[in-house]
Amino acid sequence: MSFYCIDNGVHHNPVTSIDAKKTETVGNLKNAGKVYARKGEAVRVEDHDFSKQKAIPFGIYDIKENKGFVNVGMDHNTAEFAVESLRRWWHLEGKALYSKAHHVMITADSGSSNSNRSNQFLWELQQFANETHLSIHVCHFPAGTSKWNKIEHRLFSYISRNWQGVPLVSYEVILGLIGGTTTKTGLQVKAVLDRGRYALHKKPTKEQMKQVHIKRHRFHPEWNYSIVPDKDVVSG
């Protein structure tokens, strides 16, 4: 099933790949990898982790445009945080690139904050659909196949390569290293800091779940579904 709308060969609806990268500790600590330095001028790092600051990079990779957007959280990797990252991408990047869009397609793995079993993820996607008037089409990768998700090898692997061996001493350094990631094929990345607080174990009520307009697809409905905006919200 395709969710592209084509007019004169131009795709008006984005297809994205989303996921959270490994949580990093912020501080003058060892970072895996090597960097070249003059003899005797190697960067000294702490041998113990005393930092309470963490960075949670949640990425949205635009497959057509070869653009990455990374929302760096400071609190917890939750479903609310995942959809807030998607929301930020839409307002800061996607809306301008896809001004005629009526749909957004998302590919994601089946675990963590964007789990296919998370009611909170479905509830948050419904709020995003209502706000943007976009239909959201989601395809989850089955367990054990998340590495097929394009964001892993088209965005996250290059971010890891770009900051290898460099201590992630501050959020400013992290944002700079992520935003400075590029490839020979023209990858562009935008990184923003998210200071929001996201409560753990948050769940929608049964009444709230009745407001989620979800349509399961015939092919593996547990992994593939669409969420459409509330008609009352759109008509209002």
Wavefront OBJ file of the C-alpha trace (Angstrom):
o trace
v 0.000 0.000 0.000
v 1.360 3.426 -0.932
v 0.505 6.710 0.758
v 2.173 8.994 -1.773
v 0.143 11.682 -3.529
v 1.843 12.527 -6.789
v 1.404 15.697 -8.802
v 3.727 16.211 -11.787
v 6.169 13.696 -10.300
v 6.433 15.460 -6.918
v 5.739 13.511 -3.722
v 3.677 15.630 -1.351
v 3.500 13.256 1.622
v 6.574 12.460 3.728
v 7.813 8.954 4.475
v 9.869 8.893 7.643
v 11.929 6.491 9.711
v 11.967 7.145 13.470
v 13.776 5.783 16.519
v 15.617 6.762 19.687
v 19.403 6.501 19.657
v 21.242 5.173 22.702
v 21.009 7.452 25.750
v 24.322 9.219 26.416
v 25.740 10.589 29.660
v 26.719 14.250 29.410
v 30.162 14.971 30.832
v 33.907 14.753 30.304
v 33.816 10.987 29.892
v 35.344 8.434 27.539
v 33.482 8.083 24.267
v 34.092 4.971 22.172
v 36.309 5.469 19.136
v 39.588 7.159 18.269
v 40.641 10.680 17.369
v 44.098 11.835 16.332
v 46.072 14.113 18.640
v 49.681 15.177 18.996
v 51.808 13.139 21.352
v 51.203 14.247 24.917
v 48.105 16.268 23.998
v 45.471 13.578 24.329
v 42.225 14.729 25.938
v 42.002 13.695 29.571
v 38.651 12.397 30.786
v 37.139 11.380 34.109
v 37.435 7.710 35.026
v 34.156 7.711 36.962
v 30.707 8.817 35.921
v 29.401 11.402 38.384
v 27.162 13.229 35.959
v 23.390 13.152 36.370
v 22.777 14.781 33.019
v 21.754 12.606 30.098
v 21.047 13.123 26.428
v 18.335 11.129 24.656
v 18.584 11.661 20.873
v 15.271 10.850 19.164
v 15.557 10.975 15.401
v 13.226 11.448 12.470
v 14.789 10.601 9.118
v 13.108 11.957 5.973
v 13.798 9.218 3.432
v 12.996 11.239 0.286
v 14.922 14.380 1.254
v 17.818 12.557 2.972
v 17.406 14.830 5.979
v 17.672 13.996 9.639
v 16.042 15.755 12.573
v 17.164 14.903 16.111
v 15.306 16.047 19.210
v 17.710 15.696 22.147
v 15.777 15.060 25.349
v 16.987 15.567 28.913
v 14.414 13.542 30.859
v 12.909 10.174 29.828
v 12.384 8.302 26.565
v 8.603 7.907 26.604
v 5.838 7.690 24.017
v 4.972 11.306 24.771
v 8.580 12.307 24.077
v 8.645 10.276 20.846
v 5.577 12.021 19.426
v 6.756 15.419 20.670
v 9.913 14.780 18.625
v 7.728 14.056 15.604
v 5.730 17.207 16.302
v 8.884 19.338 16.467
v 10.142 17.849 13.213
v 6.850 18.697 11.505
v 6.768 22.313 12.663
v 10.478 23.008 12.135
v 11.140 20.966 8.985
v 8.324 18.875 7.539
v 5.597 21.502 7.257
v 7.698 23.686 4.977
v 8.917 20.778 2.837
v 5.478 19.175 2.509
v 3.049 22.072 2.520
v 0.488 20.060 0.492
v 0.703 16.937 2.652
v -2.370 15.092 3.860
v -0.550 12.029 5.182
v 2.628 11.111 7.048
v 4.031 7.603 6.878
v 6.168 6.379 9.774
v 8.387 3.315 9.910
v 9.508 2.342 13.401
v 10.676 -0.647 15.376
v 8.344 -2.472 17.752
v 9.858 -1.560 21.092
v 10.748 1.223 23.485
v 8.900 4.552 23.311
v 7.396 3.872 19.864
v 6.243 0.345 20.646
v 3.384 -1.151 18.645
v 1.939 -2.358 21.957
v 1.884 1.078 23.602
v -1.557 2.660 24.027
v 0.185 5.876 25.032
v 1.954 5.980 21.654
v -1.394 5.580 19.877
v -2.999 8.269 22.029
v -0.163 10.715 21.395
v -0.292 10.047 17.641
v -4.013 10.828 17.703
v -3.286 14.214 19.307
v -0.667 14.889 16.628
v -3.146 13.938 13.878
v -5.807 16.210 15.373
v -3.403 19.161 15.633
v -1.994 18.849 12.108
v -5.081 17.413 10.322
v -2.748 14.739 8.911
v -3.513 11.038 8.620
v -0.729 9.007 10.228
v 0.220 5.658 8.695
v 2.513 3.505 10.835
v 4.479 0.402 9.873
v 6.384 -1.307 12.710
v 9.270 -3.662 12.070
v 8.810 -7.055 13.759
v 10.991 -7.891 16.763
v 14.546 -8.699 15.718
v 14.399 -6.723 12.466
v 14.773 -3.151 13.754
v 18.156 -2.797 12.019
v 16.231 -2.712 8.742
v 14.853 0.639 9.823
v 16.596 3.148 7.554
v 17.348 5.631 10.339
v 19.818 3.168 11.845
v 22.211 3.058 8.895
v 21.400 6.347 7.156
v 21.515 8.664 10.175
v 22.487 7.150 13.528
v 25.564 5.310 12.245
v 26.963 8.558 10.820
v 26.281 10.481 14.026
v 28.192 7.811 15.976
v 31.062 8.039 13.500
v 31.114 11.842 13.667
v 31.438 12.005 17.454
v 33.568 8.927 18.048
v 36.323 9.527 20.586
v 35.002 12.993 21.464
v 33.851 13.512 25.082
v 30.231 14.702 25.129
v 30.933 17.385 27.693
v 27.789 19.500 27.196
v 24.495 19.678 25.355
v 25.963 22.354 23.118
v 28.734 19.980 22.025
v 26.221 17.185 21.416
v 23.953 19.405 19.313
v 26.955 20.669 17.353
v 28.263 17.184 16.600
v 24.848 15.909 15.561
v 24.114 18.982 13.439
v 27.551 18.736 11.830
v 26.983 15.189 10.607
v 26.962 14.797 6.839
v 27.718 12.227 4.145
v 28.918 12.095 0.563
v 25.308 11.643 -0.519
v 24.350 15.002 1.004
v 22.803 14.094 4.362
v 21.706 17.186 6.320
v 20.874 17.058 10.020
v 19.138 19.517 12.335
v 19.408 19.043 16.109
v 17.394 20.768 18.841
v 17.360 20.515 22.619
v 14.178 19.431 24.404
v 14.021 20.615 28.017
v 10.570 19.092 28.572
v 9.671 16.681 31.360
v 8.090 13.373 30.415
v 6.523 11.258 33.151
v 7.156 7.526 33.175
v 4.337 4.950 33.148
v 1.818 7.410 31.736
v -1.243 5.671 30.252
v -4.424 6.905 28.582
v -7.767 6.025 30.152
v -10.320 3.735 28.513
v -12.389 6.802 27.650
v -9.404 8.443 26.004
v -8.644 5.310 23.971
v -12.187 5.449 22.570
v -11.133 8.736 20.970
v -8.291 7.084 19.027
v -9.462 6.639 15.418
v -7.313 3.680 14.425
v -7.739 1.481 11.372
v -5.751 -1.723 11.386
v -4.400 -2.852 8.017
v -5.235 -6.301 6.671
v -1.564 -7.287 6.460
v -0.250 -7.935 9.982
v -2.620 -5.500 11.730
v -0.584 -5.742 14.925
v 2.247 -3.907 13.145
v 0.490 -1.826 10.487
v -2.262 0.710 11.070
v -3.501 4.219 10.305
v -4.702 6.951 12.646
v -6.915 9.662 11.176
v -7.775 13.087 12.608
v -10.978 13.538 14.581
v -13.645 14.769 12.156
v -15.013 17.254 14.672
v -11.561 18.801 15.110
v -10.965 19.068 11.348
v -14.428 20.467 10.577
v -14.146 22.936 13.435
l 1 2 3 4 5 6 7 8 9 10 11 12 13 14 15 16 17 18 19 20 21 22 23 24 25 26 27 28 29 30 31 32 33 34 35 36 37 38 39 40 41 42 43 44 45 46 47 48 49 50 51 52 53 54 55 56 57 58 59 60 61 62 63 64 65 66 67 68 69 70 71 72 73 74 75 76 77 78 79 80 81 82 83 84 85 86 87 88 89 90 91 92 93 94 95 96 97 98 99 100 101 102 103 104 105 106 107 108 109 110 111 112 113 114 115 116 117 118 119 120 121 122 123 124 125 126 127 128 129 130 131 132 133 134 135 136 137 138 139 140 141 142 143 144 145 146 147 148 149 150 151 152 153 154 155 156 157 158 159 160 161 162 163 164 165 166 167 168 169 170 171 172 173 174 175 176 177 178 179 180 181 182 183 184 185 186 187 188 189 190 191 192 193 194 195 196 197 198 199 200 201 202 203 204 205 206 207 208 209 210 211 212 213 214 215 216 217 218 219 220 221 222 223 224 225 226 227 228 229 230 231 232 233 234 235 236
